[in-house]
Amino acid sequence: MISKFRIGVLVIILNFFASVAMIWGQDNPSLLQMAVPSLNIAPDARGGGMGDMGAATLPDINSQYWNAAKYAFMGSKAGVSLSYTPWLRKLVNDVALVNMTGYYKLGNSDLQAISASLRYFSLGEVNIWENIGDVPYGLNPYEMAFDVAYSRKLSESYSMAVTLRYIRSDMGTDQNDESNAGNAFSADISGYLEKYVLMGNAEALWSFGFNLSNIGSKISYD
């Protein structure tokens, strides 16, 4: 029997950022739920504070999540970022997202860059009892993703990038559950354009971006 409090917290977490649909079959209903919903959580305060916008904003060190093509326009040679985001911290103190991102400009031509990020989302500890009166044991479900990207300027104002990603989801199945952790691979294709234009007597910077993200295999828990 799982702690009622922990069940309630997990239900709140999953309902908050996962879309769930019930499909009724001829015999039994089956529940379909989006896998690895933590991939939808913005890792940086800037993007989250702007309403989860980032594909076309000015380049910064956290562009890996929003649009890796922007790294080709970064002014500095390299950079590293580490962020820690508590999740539902007024309810629990061990649910959080940790994200680390870095990039490096290749060569002296300022045309290309490589970047990588690692994100780890912990769902905290869940205590489980096999029978009433037994000593409980803890499970630690988590979701993680690691990706690398290559970005390059195709012109003075336009760049594109390709990102490859490994995804792992471990729901901390109990000792009697034969389910394994889920694994998947995906890719992103992104582009970024920035151009200075005259607006009256002033010069303005216009930017456009797109990111086709998480194109890949279905996650499997077999």
LINQUI-V89152 format. One record per helix or strand of 2 or more residues. SS is the DSSP state (H for helix, E for strand). FROM is the first residue (numbers start at 1). LEN is the number of residues. If there is no record, write none. Layout:
SS,FROM,LEN  SS,FROM,LEN
//
This chain:
H,4,14  E,20,4  E,30,4  H,37,4  H,45,5  H,63,4  H,68,6  E,78,9  E,96,11  E,112,11  E,126,3  E,137,3  E,142,12  E,158,13  E,182,18  E,202,15
//
